[in-house]
Amino acid sequence: MKHLKLKLLIVLISLTFIVPAWADEGLWLFNMPPASALKARYGFAITPEWIQHLRLASVRFGGASGSFVSPDGLVLTNHHVGQGALQNLSTKDRDLMKTGFYARTRAEELKAPGMELMVLQDIEDVTARVSGAETADMTPAQAAAARDKAIAALEKESTDKTGLRSTVVNLYSGSMYHLYRYKVYNDVRLVFAPEYAVAFFGGDPDNFTYPRYDFDITLFRIYENDKPIASKSYLKWNTAGLKEGDLIFASGHPGSTGRLLTMAQMEFLRDVSYPFTIVNYQRRRALLQDYGKRGPEYARQAQGTLFGIENSLKATIGYQSGLLDKALMDKKAKDEQAFRDAIRKDPALDKEFGRAWDELAQAEKKYAEFFKAYRFFEGGAGFTSGYFTMARSLVRLATERTKPNDERLREYRDTALPALTRRMLTVTPIYDELEVANFTDALIQLQKEFGQQLEVKWLFAGRLAEDIAKDYIAGTKLKDPEVRKKYVDGGLDAIYASDDPMIKLALMVDPISRGLRKRYEAEVEPIEARNGALIARAIFKVKGASVPPDATSTLRLSFGTVKSYLENGKKIPINTSFKGMYDLAAKAGNKPPYELPASFLAGKAKMNLETPIDFIATCDSIGGNSGSPVVNRKGEFSGVLFDGNIQSLPARFVYSDTQNRSVMVHSQGIIEALTRIYGAQPLVNELLGKK
């Protein structure tokens, strides 16, 4: 009977859950790589030495990726990943986004304020300890609290013992927990960046499209004790190029996918979360576009945020397109229902797994009731201002420090405090007029949605949103890092004694925000964790690691082939060339968004125009993979991932390699441009390993 149940479960799961039916699907764990699939499909034997080398060569840039490309701490990522650093290093009289930058000597390399890079040193399976903290008689909220305490203890113990930043990662919806240990670097210096015009050639109209002609790269160098680090694990350069059918790998930090979500969770995204997000992005995009029209300096100030919003808007619309695809959703619903019906027929299976979908659906309904309030208050959508973000962090830092480590909000535990404190004290440019514009817009929306709430009435007191924004921005002293330091050092006494309007606002809003967060952590998060784990456990029991977990912003390996595709009956080639870039610019009269910078116009005669600049492959990727190194079978650097085509966006939920492609800057194109356009021969020699 037991074997019959297992066979039934295997059949049921094969009917419904998304498994790697497509050859190149998967964002795989580095400690659980798809060795058998690679051997069977491509005859590639992945070795422990190969995977370890790639792991140690991979670099985490906040929510994005990069890689070591020389033994002297040189790190390559996308221009749009390094954009924040470029803007922080720019001024009204020196716009690095417009002019680009190249440090011809190490002494000229510019320290990037506040930048933090991390390299994954070790992974440990801690599932038994985390899961063992809960007992069968606990409610979902109690079980979640018990797991959180165990996680806090594990992270602190590991950090104290190793000196490495330690983070427990939830995998397979709570069926597995891994402890990741990172080496953290804080002295990061800018080495090279092209002009924004060529890094984002084609602008927003071409974003998430292909063919592309973007030189989307930036190079930084990591220092320790004022000297470049010795990066023993770095990627040697592929100078031979790539051809159709070549196997490649991408190593990066994909943000999140939803391939194991239930229908109820997908419907919540489709009907509640994504519509709110899209409208918010559309409104803020229009605001920043109008702000930029005030003049060149205003456009420079808004450029980075505007780029991020336009990119996120297009991505979210693409994700939503998958959920609005009736055929896809109908199939998902049919498969899920068939699986549930079959489970109900077996009492033992029904007892273990049967309740998971209904309880998840109820949690999503509850979340929908307060989702908007959660986003406005705890999510900060009603207070869009860098000053407010600082004030809230200072208020919560002071409050949480008074509690035992395992009872704090996750982001204020001991392991997170060094990075948080460093961010609080870093000097970065803040533009008050832009702050006023953003804060005004947020306050207008806050009053529109929650104008009857008592605290919102107190805030407005009959005044206009713009007047409030101007008063608060003019009155705060948080721009000064020395002032912020006094609050960091002074704790609650300094916070409560403050007359800074932003600190006072954060204090007023905090009880509401915490209440909404507490509700989420009681009514939604633990239900999703427990029941998501039940569903994932069913998959994991049968399929094990043959089904990769959803993305979690942690290091993952994906693989695929360099492969063309058909679109509207037309073959889309694997490469684009510099010739295509110049032709497109000429056709547009060299006007934005197809405007080439002066360096490219002057250097055209020197270029081998047939050199590939960008290429495509079937390797799985999602937001967070920006900057991911792409390597060949030998582990050689062959390109850097910067985008996907429009057909890749629904892969947040369902992957298909028919047209889904990741888009990379080609290693040969990087060398060609650095040599012919920028005259950066010392940098080229370093990349190619020449003295």
MARMARNU-329608 format. One record per residue (C-alpha): residue in three letters; chain; x, y, z. Coordinates in steps of 0.2 Angstrom, whole numbers, plus 5000, padded with zeros to 4 digits. Layout:
! residues N
<ALA A <X Y Z>>
...
END
This chain:
! residues 691
<MET A <5000 5000 5000>>
<LYS A <5014 5012 5004>>
<HIS A <5022 5009 4987>>
<LEU A <5006 5012 4979>>
<LYS A <5004 5029 4987>>
<LEU A <5021 5034 4982>>
<LYS A <5018 5029 4964>>
<LEU A <5002 5039 4965>>
<LEU A <5011 5054 4972>>
<ILE A <5024 5053 4958>>
<VAL A <5010 5052 4945>>
<LEU A <5001 5067 4953>>
<ILE A <5016 5078 4954>>
<SER A <5021 5075 4936>>
<LEU A <5004 5081 4931>>
<THR A <5005 5098 4939>>
<PHE A <5022 5105 4945>>
<ILE A <5034 5114 4934>>
<VAL A <5049 5103 4932>>
<PRO A <5063 5106 4920>>
<ALA A <5054 5100 4905>>
<TRP A <5063 5112 4895>>
<ALA A <5081 5107 4893>>
<ASP A <5089 5123 4899>>
<GLU A <5077 5128 4913>>
<GLY A <5084 5130 4931>>
<LEU A <5092 5142 4943>>
<TRP A <5102 5129 4952>>
<LEU A <5111 5129 4969>>
<PHE A <5130 5129 4968>>
<ASN A <5130 5116 4982>>
<MET A <5117 5105 4972>>
<PRO A <5122 5108 4954>>
<PRO A <5113 5099 4939>>
<ALA A <5128 5087 4936>>
<SER A <5117 5072 4929>>
<ALA A <5107 5084 4917>>
<LEU A <5123 5092 4911>>
<LYS A <5131 5075 4908>>
<ALA A <5116 5068 4899>>
<ARG A <5112 5083 4888>>
<TYR A <5128 5090 4884>>
<GLY A <5142 5077 4889>>
<PHE A <5149 5090 4901>>
<ALA A <5156 5083 4918>>
<ILE A <5155 5097 4931>>
<THR A <5168 5095 4944>>
<PRO A <5169 5101 4962>>
<GLU A <5185 5111 4957>>
<TRP A <5176 5120 4942>>
<ILE A <5160 5124 4952>>
<GLN A <5171 5131 4967>>
<HIS A <5181 5142 4955>>
<LEU A <5166 5150 4947>>
<ARG A <5158 5152 4964>>
<LEU A <5173 5161 4971>>
<ALA A <5175 5171 4955>>
<SER A <5157 5177 4957>>
<VAL A <5153 5194 4966>>
<ARG A <5137 5200 4973>>
<PHE A <5132 5218 4970>>
<GLY A <5118 5221 4982>>
<GLY A <5103 5215 4971>>
<ALA A <5114 5211 4956>>
<SER A <5130 5202 4950>>
<GLY A <5148 5203 4944>>
<SER A <5164 5193 4943>>
<PHE A <5183 5194 4946>>
<VAL A <5192 5196 4929>>
<SER A <5210 5198 4935>>
<PRO A <5221 5192 4949>>
<ASP A <5222 5210 4955>>
<GLY A <5204 5212 4962>>
<LEU A <5196 5219 4945>>
<VAL A <5178 5216 4945>>
<LEU A <5166 5217 4930>>
<THR A <5148 5220 4930>>
<ASN A <5135 5230 4920>>
<HIS A <5135 5249 4918>>
<HIS A <5117 5249 4925>>
<VAL A <5122 5240 4940>>
<GLY A <5136 5252 4944>>
<GLN A <5125 5267 4940>>
<GLY A <5122 5272 4958>>
<ALA A <5141 5273 4961>>
<LEU A <5143 5284 4945>>
<GLN A <5130 5296 4950>>
<ASN A <5137 5297 4968>>
<LEU A <5154 5301 4960>>
<SER A <5146 5314 4948>>
<THR A <5143 5333 4951>>
<LYS A <5135 5347 4941>>
<ASP A <5152 5350 4933>>
<ARG A <5157 5332 4931>>
<ASP A <5144 5320 4925>>
<LEU A <5151 5303 4924>>
<MET A <5135 5296 4917>>
<LYS A <5137 5307 4902>>
<THR A <5156 5307 4899>>
<GLY A <5161 5290 4906>>
<PHE A <5177 5287 4915>>
<TYR A <5193 5278 4913>>
<ALA A <5207 5277 4927>>
<ARG A <5223 5276 4917>>
<THR A <5233 5272 4933>>
<ARG A <5228 5264 4950>>
<ALA A <5230 5281 4958>>
<GLU A <5216 5288 4947>>
<GLU A <5203 5275 4952>>
<LEU A <5189 5283 4962>>
<LYS A <5183 5276 4978>>
<ALA A <5164 5273 4977>>
<PRO A <5155 5279 4993>>
<GLY A <5144 5266 5002>>
<MET A <5147 5252 4989>>
<GLU A <5148 5235 4997>>
<LEU A <5153 5219 4987>>
<MET A <5152 5201 4994>>
<VAL A <5159 5184 4989>>
<LEU A <5151 5168 4994>>
<GLN A <5164 5158 5004>>
<ASP A <5154 5143 5010>>
<ILE A <5136 5135 5011>>
<GLU A <5130 5124 5025>>
<ASP A <5114 5114 5026>>
<VAL A <5105 5119 5042>>
<THR A <5088 5112 5039>>
<ALA A <5088 5101 5054>>
<ARG A <5091 5115 5066>>
<VAL A <5079 5127 5059>>
<SER A <5065 5115 5056>>
<GLY A <5068 5107 5073>>
<ALA A <5064 5123 5082>>
<GLU A <5046 5120 5078>>
<THR A <5034 5107 5086>>
<ALA A <5018 5099 5079>>
<ASP A <5007 5108 5091>>
<MET A <5013 5126 5087>>
<THR A <5002 5138 5077>>
<PRO A <5009 5144 5060>>
<ALA A <5014 5161 5069>>
<GLN A <5022 5152 5084>>
<ALA A <5032 5140 5072>>
<ALA A <5038 5155 5062>>
<ALA A <5044 5164 5078>>
<ALA A <5053 5148 5083>>
<ARG A <5061 5147 5066>>
<ASP A <5066 5165 5066>>
<LYS A <5074 5163 5083>>
<ALA A <5084 5148 5077>>
<ILE A <5089 5158 5062>>
<ALA A <5095 5173 5072>>
<ALA A <5105 5162 5083>>
<LEU A <5113 5152 5068>>
<GLU A <5118 5169 5059>>
<LYS A <5125 5176 5075>>
<GLU A <5135 5161 5080>>
<SER A <5142 5159 5062>>
<THR A <5147 5177 5061>>
<ASP A <5155 5177 5078>>
<LYS A <5165 5161 5074>>
<THR A <5170 5165 5056>>
<GLY A <5170 5184 5054>>
<LEU A <5160 5181 5038>>
<ARG A <5143 5189 5035>>
<SER A <5131 5174 5038>>
<THR A <5113 5173 5031>>
<VAL A <5101 5159 5032>>
<VAL A <5092 5156 5016>>
<ASN A <5074 5149 5015>>
<LEU A <5073 5136 5000>>
<TYR A <5059 5126 4993>>
<SER A <5046 5137 5003>>
<GLY A <5054 5131 5019>>
<SER A <5058 5113 5015>>
<MET A <5076 5117 5016>>
<TYR A <5087 5130 5024>>
<HIS A <5105 5134 5020>>
<LEU A <5118 5145 5029>>
<TYR A <5127 5157 5017>>
<ARG A <5144 5164 5023>>
<TYR A <5151 5180 5013>>
<LYS A <5167 5189 5013>>
<VAL A <5162 5207 5013>>
<TYR A <5172 5221 5004>>
<ASN A <5169 5240 5007>>
<ASP A <5183 5248 4998>>
<VAL A <5178 5248 4980>>
<ARG A <5185 5259 4967>>
<LEU A <5179 5264 4950>>
<VAL A <5190 5259 4935>>
<PHE A <5181 5261 4919>>
<ALA A <5163 5265 4913>>
<PRO A <5157 5270 4896>>
<GLU A <5146 5284 4892>>
<TYR A <5127 5281 4897>>
<ALA A <5122 5284 4879>>
<VAL A <5131 5268 4873>>
<ALA A <5129 5258 4888>>
<PHE A <5110 5260 4886>>
<PHE A <5110 5262 4867>>
<GLY A <5092 5262 4862>>
<GLY A <5085 5268 4879>>
<ASP A <5069 5262 4886>>
<PRO A <5061 5258 4869>>
<ASP A <5074 5244 4866>>
<ASN A <5074 5238 4884>>
<PHE A <5069 5220 4886>>
<THR A <5071 5218 4867>>
<TYR A <5082 5210 4855>>
<PRO A <5092 5213 4844>>
<ARG A <5102 5225 4855>>
<TYR A <5118 5235 4853>>
<ASP A <5122 5239 4871>>
<PHE A <5140 5241 4879>>
<ASP A <5133 5238 4896>>
<ILE A <5148 5236 4906>>
<THR A <5157 5244 4921>>
<LEU A <5174 5239 4930>>
<PHE A <5178 5241 4948>>
<ARG A <5193 5236 4959>>
<ILE A <5192 5229 4976>>
<TYR A <5205 5236 4989>>
<GLU A <5209 5230 5007>>
<ASN A <5222 5240 5017>>
<ASP A <5223 5253 5003>>
<LYS A <5230 5239 4991>>
<PRO A <5221 5229 4977>>
<ILE A <5216 5212 4984>>
<ALA A <5224 5196 4977>>
<SER A <5209 5188 4968>>
<LYS A <5215 5170 4965>>
<SER A <5199 5164 4958>>
<TYR A <5196 5175 4943>>
<LEU A <5189 5171 4926>>
<LYS A <5202 5170 4912>>
<TRP A <5196 5178 4895>>
<ASN A <5188 5169 4881>>
<THR A <5196 5176 4865>>
<ALA A <5190 5163 4853>>
<GLY A <5172 5168 4853>>
<LEU A <5156 5158 4853>>
<LYS A <5146 5149 4840>>
<GLU A <5128 5143 4838>>
<GLY A <5125 5128 4849>>
<ASP A <5140 5132 4861>>
<LEU A <5136 5127 4880>>
<ILE A <5138 5142 4891>>
<PHE A <5134 5145 4910>>
<ALA A <5129 5160 4920>>
<SER A <5133 5163 4938>>
<GLY A <5123 5177 4947>>
<HIS A <5110 5182 4960>>
<PRO A <5092 5180 4952>>
<GLY A <5080 5190 4963>>
<SER A <5064 5180 4964>>
<THR A <5054 5168 4953>>
<GLY A <5036 5161 4956>>
<ARG A <5037 5144 4947>>
<LEU A <5031 5134 4962>>
<LEU A <5017 5146 4967>>
<THR A <4999 5140 4968>>
<MET A <4985 5148 4958>>
<ALA A <4979 5158 4973>>
<GLN A <4996 5166 4974>>
<MET A <4998 5169 4956>>
<GLU A <4980 5177 4956>>
<PHE A <4985 5188 4970>>
<LEU A <5000 5195 4960>>
<ARG A <4989 5197 4945>>
<ASP A <4974 5205 4953>>
<VAL A <4982 5215 4968>>
<SER A <5000 5217 4968>>
<TYR A <5005 5220 4950>>
<PRO A <4991 5232 4946>>
<PHE A <4996 5243 4961>>
<THR A <5015 5242 4957>>
<ILE A <5012 5246 4938>>
<VAL A <5001 5261 4942>>
<ASN A <5014 5267 4955>>
<TYR A <5028 5265 4943>>
<GLN A <5019 5274 4929>>
<ARG A <5015 5289 4940>>
<ARG A <5033 5290 4946>>
<ARG A <5040 5289 4929>>
<ALA A <5029 5303 4923>>
<LEU A <5035 5314 4938>>
<LEU A <5053 5311 4935>>
<GLN A <5052 5314 4917>>
<ASP A <5043 5331 4921>>
<TYR A <5057 5335 4934>>
<GLY A <5070 5332 4921>>
<LYS A <5063 5344 4909>>
<ARG A <5067 5358 4921>>
<GLY A <5085 5358 4914>>
<PRO A <5101 5347 4911>>
<GLU A <5105 5347 4930>>
<TYR A <5088 5341 4935>>
<ALA A <5088 5327 4921>>
<ARG A <5105 5322 4928>>
<GLN A <5098 5321 4946>>
<ALA A <5083 5311 4941>>
<GLN A <5092 5299 4928>>
<GLY A <5097 5285 4939>>
<THR A <5080 5283 4948>>
<LEU A <5071 5286 4932>>
<PHE A <5081 5272 4924>>
<GLY A <5077 5260 4938>>
<ILE A <5058 5264 4937>>
<GLU A <5057 5262 4918>>
<ASN A <5066 5245 4919>>
<SER A <5055 5239 4934>>
<LEU A <5040 5245 4925>>
<LYS A <5043 5236 4909>>
<ALA A <5048 5220 4919>>
<THR A <5032 5220 4929>>
<ILE A <5021 5222 4914>>
<GLY A <5030 5208 4906>>
<TYR A <5028 5197 4922>>
<GLN A <5010 5202 4922>>
<SER A <5008 5197 4904>>
<GLY A <5011 5179 4909>>
<LEU A <4998 5179 4922>>
<LEU A <4986 5187 4910>>
<ASP A <4989 5173 4897>>
<LYS A <4972 5164 4898>>
<ALA A <4979 5148 4891>>
<LEU A <4994 5147 4903>>
<MET A <4983 5151 4918>>
<ASP A <4969 5139 4912>>
<LYS A <4982 5125 4911>>
<LYS A <4989 5129 4928>>
<ALA A <4972 5129 4936>>
<LYS A <4967 5113 4927>>
<ASP A <4983 5104 4933>>
<GLU A <4982 5110 4950>>
<GLN A <4964 5105 4952>>
<ALA A <4968 5087 4945>>
<PHE A <4982 5085 4958>>
<ARG A <4971 5091 4972>>
<ASP A <4957 5079 4967>>
<ALA A <4968 5065 4966>>
<ILE A <4975 5069 4984>>
<ARG A <4958 5070 4991>>
<LYS A <4955 5052 4986>>
<ASP A <4968 5045 4997>>
<PRO A <4965 5049 5016>>
<ALA A <4984 5048 5020>>
<LEU A <4989 5060 5007>>
<ASP A <4974 5071 5010>>
<LYS A <4978 5073 5028>>
<GLU A <4996 5078 5025>>
<PHE A <4994 5089 5010>>
<GLY A <4976 5092 5006>>
<ARG A <4974 5108 5017>>
<ALA A <4989 5117 5009>>
<TRP A <4980 5126 4995>>
<ASP A <4964 5132 5004>>
<GLU A <4974 5139 5018>>
<LEU A <4986 5148 5006>>
<ALA A <4971 5155 4997>>
<GLN A <4964 5161 5013>>
<ALA A <4980 5170 5017>>
<GLU A <4981 5178 5001>>
<LYS A <4963 5185 5003>>
<LYS A <4968 5192 5020>>
<TYR A <4983 5200 5013>>
<ALA A <4973 5208 4999>>
<GLU A <4962 5217 5013>>
<PHE A <4977 5227 5020>>
<PHE A <4990 5225 5005>>
<LYS A <4988 5244 5000>>
<ALA A <4990 5250 5018>>
<TYR A <5005 5239 5021>>
<ARG A <5014 5246 5005>>
<PHE A <5010 5264 5010>>
<PHE A <5016 5263 5028>>
<GLU A <5027 5248 5031>>
<GLY A <5033 5248 5012>>
<GLY A <5036 5267 5013>>
<ALA A <5026 5271 4997>>
<GLY A <5017 5285 5006>>
<PHE A <5033 5293 5011>>
<THR A <5045 5292 4996>>
<SER A <5060 5302 5002>>
<GLY A <5078 5297 5006>>
<TYR A <5077 5308 5022>>
<PHE A <5062 5298 5028>>
<THR A <5071 5281 5024>>
<MET A <5086 5287 5035>>
<ALA A <5074 5293 5049>>
<ARG A <5065 5277 5049>>
<SER A <5081 5267 5050>>
<LEU A <5088 5278 5064>>
<VAL A <5072 5276 5074>>
<ARG A <5071 5257 5072>>
<LEU A <5089 5255 5075>>
<ALA A <5088 5264 5091>>
<THR A <5072 5254 5096>>
<GLU A <5078 5237 5091>>
<ARG A <5095 5238 5099>>
<THR A <5086 5238 5116>>
<LYS A <5080 5220 5112>>
<PRO A <5088 5203 5113>>
<ASN A <5095 5199 5096>>
<ASP A <5083 5185 5092>>
<GLU A <5068 5196 5096>>
<ARG A <5073 5210 5084>>
<LEU A <5066 5214 5067>>
<ARG A <5077 5204 5055>>
<GLU A <5086 5218 5047>>
<TYR A <5092 5225 5064>>
<ARG A <5100 5209 5070>>
<ASP A <5118 5210 5075>>
<THR A <5124 5202 5059>>
<ALA A <5116 5216 5049>>
<LEU A <5121 5231 5060>>
<PRO A <5138 5234 5053>>
<ALA A <5132 5236 5035>>
<LEU A <5117 5246 5041>>
<THR A <5128 5258 5051>>
<ARG A <5140 5260 5037>>
<ARG A <5126 5265 5025>>
<MET A <5119 5278 5038>>
<LEU A <5136 5286 5039>>
<THR A <5141 5286 5021>>
<VAL A <5141 5303 5012>>
<THR A <5131 5302 4996>>
<PRO A <5123 5316 4986>>
<ILE A <5105 5321 4991>>
<TYR A <5095 5333 4980>>
<ASP A <5083 5343 4990>>
<GLU A <5072 5348 4975>>
<LEU A <5071 5330 4969>>
<GLU A <5067 5325 4987>>
<VAL A <5052 5338 4988>>
<ALA A <5045 5332 4971>>
<ASN A <5046 5314 4976>>
<PHE A <5039 5317 4994>>
<THR A <5025 5328 4987>>
<ASP A <5019 5315 4975>>
<ALA A <5019 5301 4989>>
<LEU A <5010 5312 5001>>
<ILE A <4996 5316 4988>>
<GLN A <4994 5297 4986>>
<LEU A <4994 5295 5005>>
<GLN A <4980 5308 5008>>
<LYS A <4970 5301 4993>>
<GLU A <4970 5283 5000>>
<PHE A <4971 5286 5019>>
<GLY A <4966 5304 5022>>
<GLN A <4953 5299 5035>>
<GLN A <4966 5290 5046>>
<LEU A <4970 5300 5061>>
<GLU A <4989 5301 5059>>
<VAL A <4987 5307 5041>>
<LYS A <4975 5320 5047>>
<TRP A <4988 5326 5060>>
<LEU A <5001 5326 5046>>
<PHE A <4991 5337 5034>>
<ALA A <4981 5348 5046>>
<GLY A <4973 5357 5032>>
<ARG A <4990 5360 5023>>
<LEU A <4994 5355 5005>>
<ALA A <5006 5340 5002>>
<GLU A <5019 5351 4993>>
<ASP A <5020 5363 5008>>
<ILE A <5022 5349 5020>>
<ALA A <5036 5342 5009>>
<LYS A <5045 5358 5007>>
<ASP A <5044 5361 5026>>
<TYR A <5050 5344 5031>>
<ILE A <5064 5344 5018>>
<ALA A <5070 5361 5023>>
<GLY A <5069 5357 5041>>
<THR A <5078 5341 5042>>
<LYS A <5096 5340 5046>>
<LEU A <5099 5322 5041>>
<LYS A <5109 5326 5026>>
<ASP A <5124 5329 5037>>
<PRO A <5132 5312 5041>>
<GLU A <5138 5319 5058>>
<VAL A <5120 5322 5063>>
<ARG A <5115 5305 5058>>
<LYS A <5130 5298 5068>>
<LYS A <5124 5307 5084>>
<TYR A <5107 5298 5082>>
<VAL A <5116 5281 5079>>
<ASP A <5127 5284 5095>>
<GLY A <5114 5292 5105>>
<GLY A <5100 5278 5104>>
<LEU A <5083 5281 5110>>
<ASP A <5087 5296 5121>>
<ALA A <5093 5305 5106>>
<ILE A <5078 5300 5095>>
<TYR A <5065 5305 5108>>
<ALA A <5074 5322 5111>>
<SER A <5075 5326 5093>>
<ASP A <5066 5341 5085>>
<ASP A <5070 5335 5067>>
<PRO A <5054 5334 5058>>
<MET A <5058 5318 5048>>
<ILE A <5063 5309 5064>>
<LYS A <5046 5315 5072>>
<LEU A <5037 5309 5057>>
<ALA A <5046 5292 5057>>
<LEU A <5041 5291 5076>>
<MET A <5023 5295 5072>>
<VAL A <5022 5282 5058>>
<ASP A <5031 5268 5066>>
<PRO A <5017 5261 5077>>
<ILE A <5005 5260 5061>>
<SER A <5019 5252 5051>>
<ARG A <5024 5240 5064>>
<GLY A <5006 5235 5067>>
<LEU A <5003 5231 5048>>
<ARG A <5020 5221 5048>>
<LYS A <5014 5212 5063>>
<ARG A <4998 5207 5055>>
<TYR A <5007 5202 5039>>
<GLU A <5019 5191 5050>>
<ALA A <5004 5183 5059>>
<GLU A <4991 5181 5045>>
<VAL A <5001 5179 5029>>
<GLU A <5019 5175 5030>>
<PRO A <5018 5160 5042>>
<ILE A <5004 5153 5032>>
<GLU A <5013 5155 5016>>
<ALA A <5029 5147 5024>>
<ARG A <5020 5132 5031>>
<ASN A <5009 5127 5017>>
<GLY A <5021 5132 5003>>
<ALA A <5033 5120 5012>>
<LEU A <5020 5106 5012>>
<ILE A <5018 5108 4993>>
<ALA A <5036 5110 4990>>
<ARG A <5039 5095 5002>>
<ALA A <5028 5084 4990>>
<ILE A <5039 5089 4976>>
<PHE A <5055 5087 4985>>
<LYS A <5051 5070 4992>>
<VAL A <5049 5063 4974>>
<LYS A <5060 5074 4963>>
<GLY A <5073 5079 4976>>
<ALA A <5086 5092 4969>>
<SER A <5080 5088 4951>>
<VAL A <5068 5103 4953>>
<PRO A <5078 5119 4958>>
<PRO A <5071 5130 4971>>
<ASP A <5063 5147 4966>>
<ALA A <5076 5161 4966>>
<THR A <5080 5170 4982>>
<SER A <5093 5183 4977>>
<THR A <5107 5171 4981>>
<LEU A <5120 5164 4970>>
<ARG A <5114 5152 4957>>
<LEU A <5120 5143 4942>>
<SER A <5111 5142 4925>>
<PHE A <5116 5134 4909>>
<GLY A <5110 5135 4891>>
<THR A <5116 5136 4873>>
<VAL A <5120 5150 4861>>
<LYS A <5105 5149 4850>>
<SER A <5095 5159 4837>>
<TYR A <5076 5159 4837>>
<LEU A <5061 5163 4825>>
<GLU A <5050 5178 4828>>
<ASN A <5036 5182 4815>>
<GLY A <5044 5170 4803>>
<LYS A <5061 5178 4804>>
<LYS A <5077 5171 4811>>
<ILE A <5084 5181 4825>>
<PRO A <5103 5179 4824>>
<ILE A <5114 5175 4839>>
<ASN A <5125 5190 4838>>
<THR A <5124 5209 4834>>
<SER A <5139 5218 4828>>
<PHE A <5146 5236 4830>>
<LYS A <5141 5238 4812>>
<GLY A <5123 5236 4816>>
<MET A <5125 5249 4830>>
<TYR A <5133 5262 4819>>
<ASP A <5119 5258 4805>>
<LEU A <5105 5261 4818>>
<ALA A <5113 5277 4824>>
<ALA A <5115 5284 4807>>
<LYS A <5097 5279 4802>>
<ALA A <5091 5289 4818>>
<GLY A <5101 5304 4813>>
<ASN A <5112 5300 4829>>
<LYS A <5098 5306 4840>>
<PRO A <5092 5299 4857>>
<PRO A <5089 5285 4861>>
<TYR A <5101 5280 4846>>
<GLU A <5114 5293 4849>>
<LEU A <5132 5287 4850>>
<PRO A <5144 5297 4860>>
<ALA A <5158 5307 4852>>
<SER A <5171 5293 4857>>
<PHE A <5162 5281 4846>>
<LEU A <5160 5293 4832>>
<ALA A <5178 5297 4832>>
<GLY A <5184 5279 4833>>
<LYS A <5173 5271 4820>>
<ALA A <5187 5271 4807>>
<LYS A <5198 5261 4819>>
<MET A <5185 5248 4823>>
<ASN A <5182 5230 4816>>
<LEU A <5164 5233 4813>>
<GLU A <5160 5215 4811>>
<THR A <5165 5211 4830>>
<PRO A <5150 5205 4840>>
<ILE A <5144 5217 4853>>
<ASP A <5130 5207 4860>>
<PHE A <5124 5189 4859>>
<ILE A <5110 5178 4866>>
<ALA A <5108 5161 4874>>
<THR A <5095 5150 4882>>
<CYS A <5102 5151 4900>>
<ASP A <5088 5154 4913>>
<SER A <5089 5172 4921>>
<ILE A <5078 5184 4930>>
<GLY A <5080 5201 4938>>
<GLY A <5096 5201 4949>>
<ASN A <5106 5192 4935>>
<SER A <5111 5208 4929>>
<GLY A <5130 5208 4929>>
<SER A <5131 5189 4929>>
<PRO A <5147 5182 4921>>
<VAL A <5144 5170 4907>>
<VAL A <5157 5157 4905>>
<ASN A <5161 5143 4892>>
<ARG A <5165 5125 4896>>
<LYS A <5183 5130 4901>>
<GLY A <5176 5142 4914>>
<GLU A <5182 5157 4903>>
<PHE A <5174 5174 4903>>
<SER A <5163 5174 4887>>
<GLY A <5152 5189 4891>>
<VAL A <5141 5198 4904>>
<LEU A <5122 5196 4905>>
<PHE A <5113 5212 4905>>
<ASP A <5095 5209 4900>>
<GLY A <5082 5197 4893>>
<ASN A <5071 5198 4878>>
<ILE A <5053 5202 4880>>
<GLN A <5048 5184 4878>>
<SER A <5059 5180 4894>>
<LEU A <5048 5190 4906>>
<PRO A <5034 5177 4908>>
<ALA A <5048 5165 4913>>
<ARG A <5046 5172 4931>>
<PHE A <5032 5159 4932>>
<VAL A <5035 5147 4917>>
<TYR A <5051 5144 4907>>
<SER A <5051 5140 4888>>
<ASP A <5067 5140 4877>>
<THR A <5057 5142 4861>>
<GLN A <5060 5161 4861>>
<ASN A <5066 5165 4879>>
<ARG A <5083 5172 4878>>
<SER A <5096 5180 4890>>
<VAL A <5106 5194 4882>>
<MET A <5124 5197 4885>>
<VAL A <5138 5209 4881>>
<HIS A <5151 5199 4871>>
<SER A <5169 5196 4877>>
<GLN A <5176 5200 4860>>
<GLY A <5166 5216 4859>>
<ILE A <5172 5222 4876>>
<ILE A <5190 5220 4871>>
<GLU A <5187 5229 4854>>
<ALA A <5179 5244 4861>>
<LEU A <5191 5246 4876>>
<THR A <5206 5245 4863>>
<ARG A <5199 5255 4848>>
<ILE A <5187 5267 4856>>
<TYR A <5195 5271 4873>>
<GLY A <5213 5267 4870>>
<ALA A <5213 5257 4887>>
<GLN A <5227 5245 4882>>
<PRO A <5233 5243 4900>>
<LEU A <5216 5238 4905>>
<VAL A <5215 5226 4890>>
<ASN A <5232 5218 4895>>
<GLU A <5225 5215 4913>>
<LEU A <5210 5207 4906>>
<LEU A <5219 5196 4894>>
<GLY A <5233 5192 4907>>
<LYS A <5247 5200 4897>>
<LYS A <5261 5210 4906>>
END
